[in-house]
């Protein structure tokens, strides 16, 4: 797939990354195939993913796999699951050690082209505020996730980011685990097992 090769070769943000506290090189993490039925639209790779070259190889990934009910071999089967973040590279940390947001240039350059090569996608999981904003145009993550029933009618599940930083959010919103997750798991399974 030439598009995946082009993304892996992308160096548009090299100067931006060199100027971060981490001063790292671009390393696009590309994980999709045209046959994928499930799209996981994430935010951007973290430092561990930058090192591994595989999406969600961290505690956030453990939590997200639990939310979806997928075991690692299913989750990482790119012929069935496309994992497409809003930025393909780790954005780096600022001087205080906080994650930098995904550079908008990445989505502006690649996102529409990637969506065009995923014609088989039947279910979209929008993980975190950046993905929710791009795909739904909504800024309030809690409101978007709370309206999951309406969005799911269109094959979309807005989700909070599975980071440990959102543990408080999950505690304050017990309906997420009680109501949304069982439906999400069933929909993921149905989409991946459909003939």
Secondary structure, DSSP 8 states (H G I E B T S, - for coil): -HHHHHHHT--TTHHHHHTSSS--------B--TT--EEEE-SB--HHHHHHSSTT-SHHHHHHHHHHT--HHHHT-TTTEEE--SBSS---B-TTS-B----HHHIIIIIHHHHHT-TT--EEEEESHHHHHHHH----HHHHHHTHHHHHTTTEEEE---SGGGHHHHHH-THIIIIIHHHHHHHHHHHHH--
